[in-house]
Amino acid sequence: MGRPFMCWKFRTMHMGNDGSHHQAHLKHLIHSNAPMVKLDAKTDPRIIPFGTLLRQTGIDELPQLLNVLRGEMSLIGPRPCIRYEYNEFDPWHRQRTDALPGLTGLWQVSARTGCRLRR
């Protein structure tokens, strides 16, 4: 809990992509009241062939079962964040790292079922 670890996934994007666009997107979401929207789209040129299928089916996250077996993650909990995402968090955001990160969480369940959550 609250410590960095290697989060395993199957690669769905080409190597060497510039991450600055993703970092700016996360920073905007964290510091605004904008609704949570994923950055990638089906026509995103950064995604490799079959990458969209891997993401839609959740197969890309199957290797995270290794993280669960190693005790770094649980099956259900808040999704682990990227270090640069954590650096943008306000102190109350960082409380989510008090819990063991999960393979699946509210975002995945809500997005896959088409639910829309409101505060």
Sequence and secondary structure as in RCSB ss.txt:
>XXXX:A:sequence
MGRPFMCWKFRTMHMGNDGSHHQAHLKHLIHSNAPMVKLDAKTDPRIIPFGTLLRQTGIDELPQLLNVLRGEMSL
IGPRPCIRYEYNEFDPWHRQRTDALPGLTGLWQVSARTGCRLRR
>XXXX:A:secstr
  S         B TT   HHHHHHHHHHHTS      S  TT TTB TTHHHHHHHTGGGTTHHHHHHTTS EE
ESS    HHHHHH  TTGGGGGGS  EEE HHHHHHHHT     
